[in-house]
């Protein structure tokens, strides 16, 4: 039952997608919204009230301005946890949107659609929407939206337990967010890490990432995100069976959600407290918290879980009539949800009926009900996982034997106790051996997975996934090191390469062929460059080569060989049709006055721009055109 914690996690991450929106024109509300970023995240209730006051002006304004208003209205509703209004606003905007609408609006709407599908467990639809949002954002260079969509895609895959794929995608998003120097993006990704590691039962690591996110949110003062991070910490502590800490954080969460006008959100604080207290064994306090949660109302499957825990507590307190009433209510709820029939959630009700019968003194009925429960439960285990069945079946048999023993005690207590003692000794020995073997196996598997994950993360932090070259972050750090090493002497050059008319190539032949061109140029560069030279992909179709121990003539010669090799390299479409591409190249040589890498990169970029402006498919050295560029 993790639907709400998943929703709360997704709520916060979506808000960062709208960072780019604040720069868009919105003249009809410029005075009110000039400080909107502060209102949006630090006082979302006031922000929403001001948004609603602008409704009439927005409806009478330019079409694009009305799109922006609808988008911001949806954002505020998402912040305040108003899911019904949020979905209504998104549906209305999708119905109204027309061709020619701003790309930012369309990209955001696809992100909204993905999050709604994610909430409704339509994971295939969610993946499609996130990928479409990423495509639009990449084409329009909307970096924050692109990273956020990649993060949501990774999180969606974790919900279907594709953890390896999820963590790889999330690491890519983290590296890009770090490169953008965006604290909010980094915090949101850390929170997603916390959720995923919680699903993987790695509770210590989950808490570590949640606390990183919480620290960043508190620095920013974003009240909604602070609350959701606290809820994630509380939920992880509950699964970890650290009940006192879970209660502490659920109580804190209840204080932090005072900012939202939706009273329904209080249910989840009461739900978390009630379930935790019941699992802890503090039944008196648990029943009060459960009664409060049920009165507040929430998702019916959550209510059913509360009734089950309430029944367990009533049995422990020997209030058997109330226990039976609670179980009847839980059973009625499950009967109205066909999707949950035959699941462990529903079968547990049958088990509790058996335990109740035992406490009522009806041992024959208890034995019959418990036996039927275990037969159904074992069948379910066979369907789900034969390996899990081997671990669980032993404990199931022990519990079933306990009921049988209760029935036989009337006939021969001494004989039954002797049999039970021998049986327990044999079971404990078998269980101990099996547990030790399972623990050793899990340790070996975890060590292997950890080693493989560390290797993947290191590669992702310095390499571009498409070309296999170094990424932007790595190459600029490398250039910084060379500036320090050769300071005052020069002796190295920057060669900036850009594919001519790359957008036209993508439009004519498709993005897969464009990817093929990028890979081919990367291979050419690896062959032409000298040992010790470094090449990186720093943008969509832009590459940067750093060559040490080189003079002006050598740098231009290498650049010219690169250009010629690209011009003559064989490239064919799937139908066998040859395609010729070319590159423009800018060369800049460090000199004794070069004190930082940015000036060298700017010089190479100016030379590249000159090459583009004067015919393309050529090499231009900055030193040769410096006089032309002088004011």
PEHUHU-V694857 format. One record per residue. N is the residue number from 1. RES is the residue in one small letter. PHI is phi in whole degrees, -180 to 180 (* if undefined). OMEGA is omega in whole degrees, 0 to 359 (999 if undefined). BURIAL is + if it has 24 or more other ideal C-beta (glycine too) atoms within 12 Angstrom, else -. Layout:
<<N/RES/PHI/OMEGA/BURIAL> <N/RES/PHI/OMEGA/BURIAL>>
//
This chain:
<<1/x/*/185/+> <2/x/-111/187/+> <3/x/-60/183/+> <4/x/-69/181/+> <5/x/-62/176/+> <6/x/-65/181/+> <7/x/-64/181/+> <8/x/-62/178/+> <9/x/-66/183/+> <10/x/-67/183/+> <11/x/-55/184/+> <12/x/-67/185/+> <13/x/-63/184/+> <14/x/-67/186/+> <15/x/-62/181/+> <16/x/-68/180/+> <17/x/-67/186/+> <18/x/-96/179/+> <19/x/-60/182/+> <20/x/-71/185/+> <21/x/-67/188/+> <22/x/-66/179/+> <23/x/-93/183/-> <24/x/-79/182/+> <25/x/-70/177/-> <26/x/-153/193/+> <27/x/-63/184/-> <28/x/-69/182/-> <29/x/-138/188/+> <30/x/-62/182/-> <31/x/-68/183/-> <32/x/-71/188/-> <33/x/-98/183/+> <34/x/-65/177/-> <35/x/-113/189/-> <36/x/-65/182/+> <37/x/-62/178/+> <38/x/-63/179/-> <39/x/-64/187/+> <40/x/-59/188/+> <41/x/-98/183/+> <42/x/-95/179/-> <43/x/-144/186/+> <44/x/-63/180/+> <45/x/-65/177/+> <46/x/-64/179/+> <47/x/-58/181/+> <48/x/-65/179/+> <49/x/-61/179/-> <50/x/-70/176/+> <51/x/-61/181/+> <52/x/-64/178/+> <53/x/-65/183/-> <54/x/-91/187/+> <55/x/-57/183/-> <56/x/-63/178/-> <57/x/-63/181/-> <58/x/-66/181/+> <59/x/-65/181/-> <60/x/-97/183/-> <61/x/-95/177/-> <62/x/-60/183/-> <63/x/-53/183/-> <64/x/-64/178/+> <65/x/-66/176/+> <66/x/-66/176/+> <67/x/-59/181/+> <68/x/-62/181/+> <69/x/-63/179/+> <70/x/-61/181/+> <71/x/-64/180/+> <72/x/-71/175/+> <73/x/-62/178/+> <74/x/-63/179/+> <75/x/-60/181/+> <76/x/-64/179/+> <77/x/-65/177/+> <78/x/-69/178/+> <79/x/-62/185/+> <80/x/-88/182/+> <81/x/53/174/+> <82/x/-120/191/+> <83/x/-62/181/+> <84/x/-67/179/-> <85/x/-65/179/+> <86/x/-59/181/+> <87/x/-66/178/-> <88/x/-62/181/-> <89/x/-65/178/+> <90/x/-63/180/+> <91/x/-61/179/-> <92/x/-61/181/-> <93/x/-64/179/+> <94/x/-63/179/+> <95/x/-70/184/-> <96/x/-86/189/-> <97/x/-61/182/+> <98/x/-125/176/-> <99/x/-56/181/-> <100/x/92/178/-> <101/x/-65/181/+> <102/x/-55/181/+> <103/x/-60/180/+> <104/x/-61/180/+> <105/x/-65/182/+> <106/x/-64/180/+> <107/x/-62/178/+> <108/x/-65/180/+> <109/x/-62/176/+> <110/x/-64/177/+> <111/x/-65/176/+> <112/x/-57/182/+> <113/x/-60/178/+> <114/x/-63/181/+> <115/x/-68/178/+> <116/x/-64/177/+> <117/x/-62/178/+> <118/x/-63/179/+> <119/x/-63/183/+> <120/x/-92/178/-> <121/x/64/173/-> <122/x/-96/191/-> <123/x/-69/178/+> <124/x/-63/178/-> <125/x/-64/180/-> <126/x/-63/179/+> <127/x/-59/179/+> <128/x/-62/182/-> <129/x/-65/180/+> <130/x/-65/179/+> <131/x/-65/179/+> <132/x/-66/177/+> <133/x/-61/178/+> <134/x/-63/181/+> <135/x/-61/180/+> <136/x/-64/182/+> <137/x/-64/180/+> <138/x/-66/180/+> <139/x/-63/183/-> <140/x/-96/180/-> <141/x/57/175/-> <142/x/-92/193/+> <143/x/-64/182/+> <144/x/-63/180/+> <145/x/-66/181/+> <146/x/-60/181/+> <147/x/-65/181/+> <148/x/-65/178/+> <149/x/-64/178/+> <150/x/-64/178/+> <151/x/-63/179/+> <152/x/-63/178/+> <153/x/-62/179/+> <154/x/-63/181/+> <155/x/-65/179/+> <156/x/-60/179/+> <157/x/-66/177/+> <158/x/-67/179/+> <159/x/-68/175/+> <160/x/-100/174/-> <161/x/66/171/-> <162/x/-90/192/-> <163/x/-69/179/+> <164/x/-61/179/-> <165/x/-62/182/-> <166/x/-63/183/+> <167/x/-68/177/+> <168/x/-64/179/+> <169/x/-63/181/+> <170/x/-69/177/+> <171/x/-65/176/+> <172/x/-60/179/+> <173/x/-63/180/+> <174/x/-64/181/+> <175/x/-61/181/+> <176/x/-70/178/+> <177/x/-65/178/+> <178/x/-64/179/-> <179/x/-64/178/+> <180/x/-77/180/+> <181/x/56/183/-> <182/x/-109/183/+> <183/x/-61/180/+> <184/x/-64/179/+> <185/x/-60/181/+> <186/x/-62/180/+> <187/x/-64/180/+> <188/x/-63/179/+> <189/x/-68/176/+> <190/x/-61/178/+> <191/x/-65/177/+> <192/x/-65/174/+> <193/x/-56/181/+> <194/x/-59/180/+> <195/x/-65/184/+> <196/x/-64/180/+> <197/x/-66/174/+> <198/x/-65/178/+> <199/x/-64/180/+> <200/x/-86/180/+> <201/x/65/174/-> <202/x/-98/193/+> <203/x/-69/182/+> <204/x/-63/179/-> <205/x/-68/178/+> <206/x/-59/179/+> <207/x/-61/181/+> <208/x/-58/181/-> <209/x/-74/177/+> <210/x/-60/182/+> <211/x/-68/174/+> <212/x/-61/180/+> <213/x/-64/181/+> <214/x/-61/179/+> <215/x/-61/180/-> <216/x/-66/180/+> <217/x/-62/179/+> <218/x/-67/176/-> <219/x/-63/180/-> <220/x/-78/182/+> <221/x/79/183/-> <222/x/-90/192/+> <223/x/-65/182/+> <224/x/-65/182/+> <225/x/-73/175/+> <226/x/-61/181/+> <227/x/-64/184/+> <228/x/-68/177/+> <229/x/-67/178/+> <230/x/-65/178/+> <231/x/-63/178/+> <232/x/-62/178/+> <233/x/-63/180/+> <234/x/-61/181/+> <235/x/-64/179/+> <236/x/-63/178/+> <237/x/-63/178/+> <238/x/-66/178/+> <239/x/-63/182/+> <240/x/-79/181/+> <241/x/68/172/-> <242/x/-96/194/-> <243/x/-68/181/+> <244/x/-62/178/-> <245/x/-67/179/+> <246/x/-61/180/+> <247/x/-62/179/+> <248/x/-59/183/-> <249/x/-79/174/+> <250/x/-64/177/+> <251/x/-65/178/+> <252/x/-64/178/+> <253/x/-60/180/+> <254/x/-60/177/+> <255/x/-71/188/-> <256/x/-79/183/+> <257/x/-93/181/+> <258/x/-66/183/-> <259/x/-72/186/+> <260/x/-94/179/+> <261/x/-80/183/-> <262/x/-87/183/+> <263/x/-69/183/-> <264/x/-63/183/+> <265/x/-67/178/+> <266/x/-64/179/+> <267/x/-57/187/+> <268/x/-74/173/+> <269/x/-68/179/+> <270/x/-67/178/+> <271/x/-61/181/+> <272/x/-61/180/+> <273/x/-66/182/+> <274/x/-63/180/+> <275/x/-64/181/+> <276/x/-65/180/+> <277/x/-63/180/+> <278/x/-66/180/+> <279/x/-66/178/+> <280/x/-73/181/+> <281/x/102/178/-> <282/x/-87/192/+> <283/x/-71/181/+> <284/x/-61/178/-> <285/x/-68/182/-> <286/x/-63/182/+> <287/x/-64/177/+> <288/x/-63/181/-> <289/x/-66/180/+> <290/x/-66/178/+> <291/x/-59/180/+> <292/x/-65/180/+> <293/x/-64/180/+> <294/x/-63/179/+> <295/x/-65/180/-> <296/x/-71/178/+> <297/x/85/180/-> <298/x/-169/178/+> <299/x/-59/187/+> <300/x/-65/180/+> <301/x/-68/174/+> <302/x/-66/179/+> <303/x/-61/179/+> <304/x/-62/178/+> <305/x/-63/178/+> <306/x/-65/178/+> <307/x/-62/179/+> <308/x/-63/179/+> <309/x/-65/178/+> <310/x/-65/179/+> <311/x/-62/178/+> <312/x/-60/180/+> <313/x/-66/179/+> <314/x/-64/177/+> <315/x/-63/180/+> <316/x/-64/180/+> <317/x/-89/178/-> <318/x/62/172/-> <319/x/-101/193/-> <320/x/-71/179/+> <321/x/-64/179/-> <322/x/-66/178/+> <323/x/-62/180/+> <324/x/-66/178/+> <325/x/-62/179/-> <326/x/-63/180/+> <327/x/-66/178/+> <328/x/-61/179/-> <329/x/-67/178/+> <330/x/-63/180/+> <331/x/-62/180/+> <332/x/-64/179/-> <333/x/-65/181/+> <334/x/-64/179/+> <335/x/-64/180/-> <336/x/-90/181/-> <337/x/-122/183/-> <338/x/-57/183/-> <339/x/-63/183/-> <340/x/-98/178/+> <341/x/-66/179/-> <342/x/83/177/-> <343/x/-87/179/-> <344/x/-62/180/+> <345/x/-63/182/+> <346/x/-76/181/+> <347/x/-64/180/+> <348/x/-62/177/+> <349/x/-61/178/+> <350/x/-60/180/+> <351/x/-61/181/+> <352/x/-67/174/+> <353/x/-61/178/+> <354/x/-65/178/+> <355/x/-63/178/+> <356/x/-65/179/+> <357/x/-62/178/+> <358/x/-62/180/+> <359/x/-66/179/+> <360/x/-80/178/-> <361/x/91/180/-> <362/x/-92/187/-> <363/x/-69/180/+> <364/x/-66/177/-> <365/x/-65/179/-> <366/x/-60/180/+> <367/x/-62/181/+> <368/x/-64/182/-> <369/x/-66/181/+> <370/x/-64/179/+> <371/x/-62/178/+> <372/x/-62/179/-> <373/x/-61/183/+> <374/x/-68/176/+> <375/x/-61/179/-> <376/x/-67/183/+> <377/x/-67/178/+> <378/x/-65/176/+> <379/x/-60/179/-> <380/x/-65/178/+> <381/x/-64/177/+> <382/x/-60/180/-> <383/x/-68/187/-> <384/x/-85/186/-> <385/x/-167/179/-> <386/x/-66/180/-> <387/x/-69/176/-> <388/x/-67/180/-> <389/x/-59/181/-> <390/x/-61/181/-> <391/x/-80/188/-> <392/x/-90/189/+> <393/x/-61/180/+> <394/x/-58/181/+> <395/x/-66/177/+> <396/x/-64/180/+> <397/x/-64/179/+> <398/x/-62/180/+> <399/x/-65/179/+> <400/x/-65/177/+> <401/x/-64/178/+> <402/x/-60/178/+> <403/x/-66/179/+> <404/x/-62/179/+> <405/x/-63/179/+> <406/x/-59/179/+> <407/x/-70/184/+> <408/x/-82/183/-> <409/x/-60/181/-> <410/x/-63/184/-> <411/x/-93/185/-> <412/x/-158/183/-> <413/x/-62/183/-> <414/x/-62/183/-> <415/x/-64/181/-> <416/x/-66/181/-> <417/x/-65/178/-> <418/x/-65/178/-> <419/x/-62/181/-> <420/x/-64/181/+> <421/x/-62/178/-> <422/x/-62/181/-> <423/x/-62/181/-> <424/x/-64/179/-> <425/x/-62/180/-> <426/x/-65/180/-> <427/x/-64/181/+> <428/x/-63/178/-> <429/x/-64/180/-> <430/x/-63/181/-> <431/x/-65/180/-> <432/x/-64/180/-> <433/x/-62/181/-> <434/x/-63/181/-> <435/x/-63/179/-> <436/x/-63/179/-> <437/x/-63/180/-> <438/x/-65/181/-> <439/x/-65/179/-> <440/x/-61/179/-> <441/x/-62/180/-> <442/x/-65/179/-> <443/x/-62/179/-> <444/x/-63/180/-> <445/x/-64/181/-> <446/x/-65/178/-> <447/x/-64/179/-> <448/x/-66/180/-> <449/x/-64/179/-> <450/x/-64/180/-> <451/x/-63/180/-> <452/x/-67/179/-> <453/x/-65/179/+> <454/x/-61/180/-> <455/x/-65/180/-> <456/x/-64/181/+> <457/x/-64/179/-> <458/x/-64/179/-> <459/x/-62/181/-> <460/x/-64/184/+> <461/x/-75/183/+> <462/x/-125/186/+> <463/x/-114/172/+> <464/x/-86/188/+> <465/x/-66/184/+> <466/x/-81/187/+> <467/x/-88/185/+> <468/x/81/178/-> <469/x/-83/173/+> <470/x/-66/179/+> <471/x/-96/186/+> <472/x/-60/183/+> <473/x/-60/183/+> <474/x/-67/188/+> <475/x/-67/180/+> <476/x/-73/174/+> <477/x/-66/177/-> <478/x/-63/180/+> <479/x/-66/176/+> <480/x/-60/180/+> <481/x/-64/180/-> <482/x/-68/178/+> <483/x/-61/179/+> <484/x/-67/184/-> <485/x/-68/184/-> <486/x/-103/183/+> <487/x/-57/180/-> <488/x/88/182/-> <489/x/-121/185/-> <490/x/76/172/+> <491/x/72/171/+> <492/x/-150/188/+> <493/x/-132/173/+> <494/x/-111/179/+> <495/x/-116/184/+> <496/x/-103/186/+> <497/x/-121/178/+> <498/x/-136/181/+> <499/x/-72/180/+> <500/x/-71/174/+> <501/x/52/185/-> <502/x/-67/178/+> <503/x/-62/178/-> <504/x/-65/177/-> <505/x/-60/178/+> <506/x/-62/182/+> <507/x/-67/183/-> <508/x/-78/190/-> <509/x/-114/178/+> <510/x/97/181/-> <511/x/-64/177/-> <512/x/-59/178/-> <513/x/-70/176/+> <514/x/-61/176/+> <515/x/-61/179/+> <516/x/-64/179/+> <517/x/-65/180/+> <518/x/-60/180/+> <519/x/-64/181/+> <520/x/-65/179/+> <521/x/-66/176/+> <522/x/-60/179/+> <523/x/-67/178/+> <524/x/-62/180/+> <525/x/-60/180/+> <526/x/-63/181/+> <527/x/-78/186/-> <528/x/-81/184/+> <529/x/-66/180/+> <530/x/-82/175/+> <531/x/-63/181/-> <532/x/100/175/-> <533/x/-75/182/+> <534/x/-122/179/+> <535/x/-131/182/+> <536/x/-140/171/+> <537/x/-99/186/+> <538/x/-109/178/+> <539/x/-159/182/+> <540/x/-56/181/+> <541/x/-127/185/+> <542/x/-116/181/+> <543/x/-126/179/+> <544/x/-131/177/+> <545/x/-112/177/+> <546/x/-118/184/+> <547/x/-119/180/+> <548/x/-94/178/+> <549/x/52/186/-> <550/x/-148/175/+> <551/x/-111/185/-> <552/x/-60/183/+> <553/x/-64/181/-> <554/x/-64/180/+> <555/x/-62/179/+> <556/x/-66/179/+> <557/x/-62/179/+> <558/x/-63/179/+> <559/x/-61/180/+> <560/x/-67/177/+> <561/x/-64/176/+> <562/x/-59/181/+> <563/x/-62/181/+> <564/x/-64/181/-> <565/x/-63/178/+> <566/x/-66/182/+> <567/x/-63/185/+> <568/x/-102/184/-> <569/x/-71/181/+> <570/x/-76/176/-> <571/x/-132/184/+> <572/x/-132/173/-> <573/x/-76/182/-> <574/x/-63/180/-> <575/x/-86/179/-> <576/x/87/180/-> <577/x/-73/180/-> <578/x/-75/178/-> <579/x/-132/179/+> <580/x/-107/175/-> <581/x/-123/179/+> <582/x/-139/178/+> <583/x/-133/170/+> <584/x/-106/189/+> <585/x/-132/173/+> <586/x/-114/183/+> <587/x/-121/176/+> <588/x/-135/183/+> <589/x/-106/175/+> <590/x/-66/178/+> <591/x/-131/184/+> <592/x/-63/182/-> <593/x/-92/182/-> <594/x/-71/183/+> <595/x/-116/177/-> <596/x/-154/190/-> <597/x/-70/186/+> <598/x/-62/181/-> <599/x/-66/178/-> <600/x/-67/179/+> <601/x/-65/179/+> <602/x/-62/179/-> <603/x/-64/178/+> <604/x/-64/179/+> <605/x/-67/177/+> <606/x/-65/177/+> <607/x/-65/178/+> <608/x/-64/179/+> <609/x/-61/179/+> <610/x/-63/179/+> <611/x/-63/178/+> <612/x/-64/185/+> <613/x/-72/184/-> <614/x/-115/169/-> <615/x/115/179/-> <616/x/64/178/+> <617/x/49/180/+> <618/x/-155/180/+> <619/x/-109/178/+> <620/x/-128/176/+> <621/x/-97/183/+> <622/x/-60/182/+> <623/x/-61/183/+> <624/x/-80/183/+> <625/x/-119/184/+> <626/x/-56/180/-> <627/x/-66/180/-> <628/x/-66/183/-> <629/x/-84/181/-> <630/x/-63/180/-> <631/x/-68/999/->>
//
